[in-house]
């Protein structure tokens, strides 16, 4: 192993920033990467590299620090900073600089004991290298998804740009094909140092025969590089469900993040699962909707919503997709409680050409429903465990099983409150709830609590999402649970994800809305009430129809 700190020119500031990011992630303030890339962080890449490596070694570092007596001798020192500096001292090239005070001095002074404990751990596990103390986990591989921002470009524009770079578009592509394309040819796979075969190869290289083999291998690698522009590995395809989405092999990541389409916000890298909630809120995918008066089965586009809200908008990918799908046909409100993140959200939406979206700085739970009485649809993707994100940097599991279960339970309670609050908005008819979690408590558990709530029973139900088309369904732990969907890396080639669509059952809307309309200030609704009053004066029978049937134009 090597030291990211030394490689990137570390300073005490980087150590401190990395420690703060790790602490923030442990405290539930956000993902490690996002915390390392905030505006006030200096040398962001170096900070993230240090924090990520320390996090991977977290459990081992804690065992070493504890068993060596470091925490006992230094009870007032900050554990996160001790972890960061101990990582560099033990697994890197060592702490640099003449540190005479604080945590750095304590780690240097305690280093012989730390090394003794580490060597004893290695002896017990019968391993030769410190890096082998870290359990290696094989994460599932998923494609890279590129969503064309149709506010600024067309899928055809993007397609031609990729083709111009030598990428071949498959007519009938699938996830398995692009994942296979990402694998290097078997004869070009590099063996890891320490393997028996590699050790034999090193000995062979000392002979003339070994030198010839090495030269031949190098020639094959050069030929492979030369052939890459027309190679079968440079392939992509257009997603058949979300037609503004293109699917690339994982190896295309660095090509894509530097592409002019991404840099100009004409396209964005966004997982397919994350794109589903906006499509479902606006009924742009097949769905058996409770709002369909004709009840003709799973169709797309049969219900039209007026103004919609993204209740947890930052960083803005889902919000910008709402804007792209709406094409100016409806007002969109984005809610973000953190002022700094709200400013970033505004900038991002402006870059994406969605600057007509109204961004409000406040917590969704603090929103007064009467102030948004014309909102008919709400998107909710609240804070969750993030356990479904494939490339997530997992912090060392320093929590007990009971502590982790308590954290998940607290998140589920918060998520339930968010949905129940959304249901109090007078005109809301559809709520799309999603998480990037694989935990049942945050997914089916939350939906079950909501559906069984006394204020919800008989008034709200679940729309059946893409029946027959999306095969990975929710766990059947309550009635209609399989109207909801899950997304799986293995089955669907996406991050782990969950989506549920709540809809107000027709016939229940007007009674509830009548109780709250006294405080409505929106001019359009005033005009509607005035028109209804005029109709009432002309015919009492017509008034009865309006009261029972609701606003007829809202379901068109």
N, C-alpha and C positions, 0 to 999 in steps of 0.2 A: 504494500500500500504506500501511498505517498500523501504528503500534507497539502491539502487545498489551500491552507493558510499561507504556507511558504510560497507555493506556486503563484498565488495571486497577490502577494505582497501584503501580508496581514498587518494590522495594527490593533491596538487595544480597542479601538472603536468598533472594528469588525467583530471581535470577540463579544463585546457588549451588545451589539445589535443582534448577533446570532442568538445570544442568550435570551434577549427580550422576545425575539420571535418564537423561540421554543416555549418560553413561559406563556406567551399569549395563546399559542396553539393548545397547550395543556389546559389553559383556563377557558377554552371554548370561544376565543375571540375571532377565530377564522383559521383557514388553512395556512400551513407554514409558508408556502410559496408566496401567497398574497401578502402576508405580514412582512416578508423580506423585501417585497417590491413596492412598499408604500413610498409616497413622495419624500418623506423626511429621512429615509434610509440612504446613507452614503455607500458607494461601492456595492450596489445591490447584488450583482452576480457573485461576488466574493462572499458576501454575507450569507446568501442562500446556500452556496456550496458548503460552507462551514456548518451551517445549521442542519442541512440535510444529512451530512456525514455523521455529525454528532447524534442526530436522531436515530439513525440506523444502528448506532452502537450504544444507545441509551441504557438498555437493560444491563449489558455487560459493564458499562462504565459505573453504573450505580452499585453493582455488586462489588467491583474493585474498590471504589471509594469507601463503601460501607465496611467491607471486610478488612481493609487496611487501617481503619480507625480515623480516616480523614475527617469525617463528619463529627466524630466525637471530639477530636482535637480542635476543630474549627467550626463550632456550632453556629456561629453568626454569619458564616460565609454563604453566599447565594448559591444554591445547588446547581442551577442552570449554567452559571458562569463556570463553576468548577467542572462540570461535565464537558463544556466546550474546550476548556484549556487542557483538561486531562486527555481528551481525544487527541489533540495535537501532540501532546507529550508522549503518549503511548502508541498510537497508531499512525502518527505522522512522522515528520522528520525532527520533531522536538520543538519546544518553545524557544523562540528567538528573542534576543534583546536582554538587557541587564535589568531584570525585574527585581526590585528590592522591597516592595510592599504589596499588600493586598492578596487577592486570590492567586495571582500568578506566582508570587514568591512562595506562598503556602504549597502550591502544587509542585514547584521545583524542589522545595525542601522535603516534601513527602514522597518524591518520585521513587527512591529506592524501595520503599514499602509498597508503592503501587505496582512496581514491576515484579516484586516478589510474589504478590497475590496473583497477578496475571499469569506468571510462569507456573504457579501451583495449579491454577485453573486449566492451563494447557496440558500439564502433566496428567491431571485426572481424566481429561477428555481424550488423552493420547493424540494430541495434534502438534504439528511442528510450527505453524505460522499463527501469529496473533489474529490475522484476518479470518482464520477458520473458526474463531470463537463466535462469529456472527452466523446465525442460521440463515442459509440461503433459501429464499422462497421464489418459486416460479410463478410470475404473474401472468394472467391470461393476456393474449395479444388481441388487440382490436384495430380495425382500420382507422385511418385519418379521414374525417368528414369535412368537406368544404361546402359551406352554404353560400350560394350566390346572393348578394344583396340586391334584390330586384328593384330597389329604389334608385340604384346607380348603374346597374348593368343587367344583361340578360344571360340566362344559362348558355345560350348559343355563343355569346361573346366569350365567356369563360372557357367553353369547350374548345373553341378555336385557338385561344391563347395557350392552353395546355398542349394541344396537338402541335402547335408551332414549336414548342420546346421538346418535341420528340416523344411525347407520351401518346400511347395508343389507346383509344377508347373501345371498350368491349361492348358489343350489342346486348349480350345476355350475361353480364358479369354478376358475380355474387361474392359474399364475404370470404368464403373459403379460397376462391381464386386469387384475390388480392393478398390474402395472408400467405398463401403459398409462394406468391411472387416476391414477397419480402425476404424469403429465406435465401441465403447465398448458396451457390452450388455446393454439393457435398464435398467435392474435391478441393474447394477453396476455403472450407471452414478452418479457422485457426484453432489449433489445440492449445489448451491452457497449460501454462508452465506448472510442472509438478506431476502431470499425468505420465504414466508409464510409457505411453507411445511417444510423448514429447521428449522424454529423457533418452529414449532410444534414438530419436531423430537428432538430438544434439550430439550424440556420440558418432552417428553416421556422418554428420557434417564435417567431422575431422578427417574423414577419408575422402578420397577423390570421388568415390561413388556418391557420397553424401553431398558433395559440392555440386555435382551434376544434377542431382535431384532438386536441390535448392534453386539452381539456375532455371531448370525447367518449370518449376512451380512459379517463379517470378515472372517468367515469360507468359504463362497461362493467365496470371493475374492481370498483366498489362493488356493481353488480348481481350479479357473480360471487360476491362475499363473502356477500351476502344469501342467495343461492341455495345456498350450500355445504352446509347441513344435509341437504338432500334431493338434493344433486348426485350425479351418477354417479361422482364421484371418491371419495365416502365409502362404499366397499364393502369387504367382507371375505368370507372363506369358511372352511369347516371342512376341514382336511386330510383327504383320503379314506383315507390310510394310517395316520396317527397321529391318532386321533379326539379327543384332548384338546388338539390344536394348531389355532390359528386363524391365518390368513394375511392380512396387511394390506399396503397400499401403503407404500413407503419414507417417504412424506410423513407417515405417521401416527406416526412415532417420538416426537415431542415430546408428542403427545396421549397416547400409551401410557405413557411413563415417569412421567407425572404422574397416571395413572389410579389410582383407589382400589384396584382389584384388584391392581395391581403393588405399591403401597405397603403393602398389608396381607398380602402374600406369598400371596395366593390365586391369583396367576398370576405368571409370570416370562417375561421376554423371552429366548428361547433359540432359536438357529438349529436348523432341522429336522435338519440333519446331525448335530449334537451330541446329539440325542435318540435317534438310532438305536442306539448301543452298549448302553445299558441295556435297551432293548426286545429286542435280540438275545441278550444274556446270559441273560435270563429266557425266551427263546423265545416272545416275544409277537408276533413277526412271522413270516411264512412263511420257512421255511428247511429245506433238506434236511440233516437232522442225522445225524451218524454215531452218535449215541447212541440213535436210534430203533431199537428192536429189530425193529419190524414193517417198517421201511424203506418206508413208504408214500408217500414223496415229500415235496414241500415243503408242510408244514403248520405251524400255529402251536400252541404249547401242548402238544406231545406229550411233552416231557421236563421233569421238575421237578427243580430244584436245591435243595439245602438251604442252609446259610449261604453268603453271598457276600461278596466283598471288593472295594472300590474302592482299587486300589493307588496311585493318584495323585489324591486326592479333591478338593483345593481347586480352585476356589472353592466347589464343592458342588452345581452344577446337576445333574450326572449322578447324584451320590449321592442327592439328594432325589428324583429320578425313580425310582431303584431302590426307594426306600422307598415311593413312591406306588404303584408297580406291585406291590410285595410285599404291601402291606396287612397287615403284621404277621405274615405267614406264615413268614418266615425271618429269622434274625439277619443284620445287615449291619455290616461293619467298614469304617471309612474310615481310610486311612493318609495322613498328611501329615508330612513331615519338618521343616518350618519351624514353630517354636512359635507365632509371631505369626499365621501363616496358619491354623494349626490352631485357634487361639482364634476367629478370624473364621469359620472353617468351622463350629465348634460353634454360634456365635451364629446363623449363617445357617440351619443345619439346625433349630434351635429355632424360629426364625421361620416356617419352612416346615412345622412340625408333624412333623418327622422326628427328634425329640430322642431316640428310642430307638436311633438309630445310634450305635455305639461308635466314638469317634474316638481314634486312637492316634498319638502324636507320635514318629515314627521314619521312617527311610528304608525304602522297600519292599525294597531290596536287602539291608538289614540284618535283615529279618524272618526268624526261624528257622521254616522250614516246619513243624517238629514242634509248635511252639506254636499252629499254626493247622491242625491235622490234620483238622478237620471241615469246613473250607472247601471247597466244591465248584465255585465259579465265581469268576473274577477279571476285573475290568474294568481295563484298562491304557490310559491316554491320556497317555503320558510326554512330557517336554519335547521340543519339535520346533522346526523353523524358523519355523512359523507362516505359511509362504508362501501358504497358501490363504485367509487371512482377508481379506475384501474391503475392510473399512474400516480396515485396519491402517495406522498411520502408519509409512511406510518411512523409515528413517534413510538419509542420503546414503551411497552405496556407496563407503566409504573403503577397503574391502578389495579386494585383488587377486583375480583369478579363482581362483588357487591357494589363497589364504587362505579364500575362500568354500567351495571344494570340500572343503578340509580340515575346516572347521566342520561341513559336512553329513555328512562321513564319521564324525566323532567322535560326532555325534548318533545316527547309524545304529548305531554300535557300542554305545552306551549303551542304545538301544531294544532291540537284540537281546539284551543281557544281561538286561534286565527280563523279557522273554518267557521266556527259558530258565530264569530263576530261578522264575518262576511255575509252570513245568512240574515243579518239584521238590516242590511241595506234595502230600502223599500222596494226598489225596482229590479234588484238582481234576480236573474232567472237561471244563470249557469255559473258554477264555480269549478275551476280546474285545479286540483290539488296534486302536487308532485313532489317527490324527494329523490335524491341520489343516494338513497340508503337501501340496504338489503334486509334490514331488521324488520321483522313482522310487527313489532310494537309501534314503529313509526309509519307503517304502511297500512296493512289490513286492520291492525289494532286501532289506529286513529279513526279510520273510516267507520269501523263498527261502533265506536263510542259516539260518533257524530250521528249516525243513522238511528241509534237507540236512544238518543237524547229526547226527553219528553216534549221539548219545544220544536223538535224536528220531525218526529213520527207523523206520517200521513201528509206532510207538507213538502218534503224533499225526497228524492229518490236518486238512483244511480243510472246514468245512461250507459248503454252497452257499447264499449269502445271497439271498433273494427272487428265485429264478430266474424269468426271464420278466417279473417285475413291475418290477425296477429295471434300467434299460437301460444305465446308465453303469457299465461293468465295469472291473476292473483291467486293466493292460496284460498281454498274453499272453506274458510273458517266461519262464515256467516252467509245468510241468504243473499243472493245476487253479488257475492264477492267477486265472482269471475266475470262480472261486467267490467271490472278494473283490469289493468294490464301491468305486467312487470316487463322489464327489459334485462336481458342477461348477456354477459360477455360471450359465454359459450354458445348460447342458442341464437342470439340476435346480432352479435358482433358490436355491441355498444357497451357503455358503462352500465353498471347495475342501476336500475331506475324503477320508479313506480308512478303510475298515473291513475287518478280517479276523477270522474266527472259527476259532480252533484248538479241536479236540476230541480227547479221548483215544479211541483206537480200542478198542471193546469187546473184552475178552479179554486186554488187556494191563494192565488196572488192578490186578488183585488181586496179581499177582506183585510189583509194585513196592511196593504198600501193605504187604504182609506184612513187608518188610524194615524198614519204618520204624515199625511200630505199637508196638514195645516201649516207646517214650517217650511214648505218648499218655496224657494225663491227664484227658481229658474224661469225665465220668461216664456219659454216654449210650453212648459207645463201649465203656466197661468193661462196661456192662450187656449190650451186644450180644455181646461176646466170651464173657461168662458163659453167655448163652443158647445160643451156638453150641457151647460145651463140653458143655453138658447134652445137646444134640442128638447130639453125637458119641458120648457114652456110650450113648445109646439105639440109634444106628444108624450104623455106619461108612459105609454107602452115602450117607446124607444128608449127612455131612461132606464127601464128595467133591464133591457138587453145589454146596455153598456155596463151596468153594475155587475151582472152575472158573467159576462164574457170577457171583460178586461179590454185593454187597448188593442183593437183588432189589427192595427198596422204594425204592431211590434213583432208579430209572428210571421210576417211575410217573408 
